Amino acid sequence: MRFRDWVKKSPAGRVLWRIFIGFLGGGITVAGAIALIGPGPGILIVLAGLGILATEFAWAGEAILNTKKMATKAADRTGLPKWANYFLISAGAIISIVFIFVYYSR
């Protein structure tokens, strides 16, 4: 039996599980929001936090879908081919990671 199923066997366990997921996903989402204005791949961290929240909360799944729609619209407005968009996103993530390593190694 999986740990999650074992915890969710009782009503109190279901509530505790939702609280745990809320704190974990919320904390990661807040850390991503901080990384949006600081160094780091903030949007990726925010989406990871929302993904964790979406396992228990429907509103988080809707937020992910809305974010995906907005990102698709923004990418289509640039007029760049898909491969160029993917390249720019990957390059931005790699540059952010390298910057973080350089910044914290000093």
Residue pairs with C-beta under 8 A, 6 or more apart in sequence:
4 17
6 13
7 13
7 14
7 16
7 17
8 14
8 17
17 56
18 56
18 57
21 52
21 53
21 55
21 56
21 57
22 53
22 56
22 57
24 52
25 49
25 50
25 51
25 52
25 53
25 55
25 60
26 49
26 53
27 49
28 45
28 48
28 49
28 52
29 45
29 46
29 49
29 50
29 53
30 49
31 45
31 49
32 42
32 43
32 44
32 45
32 46
32 47
32 48
32 49
33 42
33 46
34 42
35 41
35 42
35 45
36 42
36 43
36 46
39 96
39 99
39 100
39 103
40 96
40 100
41 92
41 93
41 96
41 97
44 93
47 64
47 67
50 60
50 63
50 64
50 67
51 60
51 64
53 60
54 60
54 61
54 63
54 64
75 82
75 85
78 85
80 88
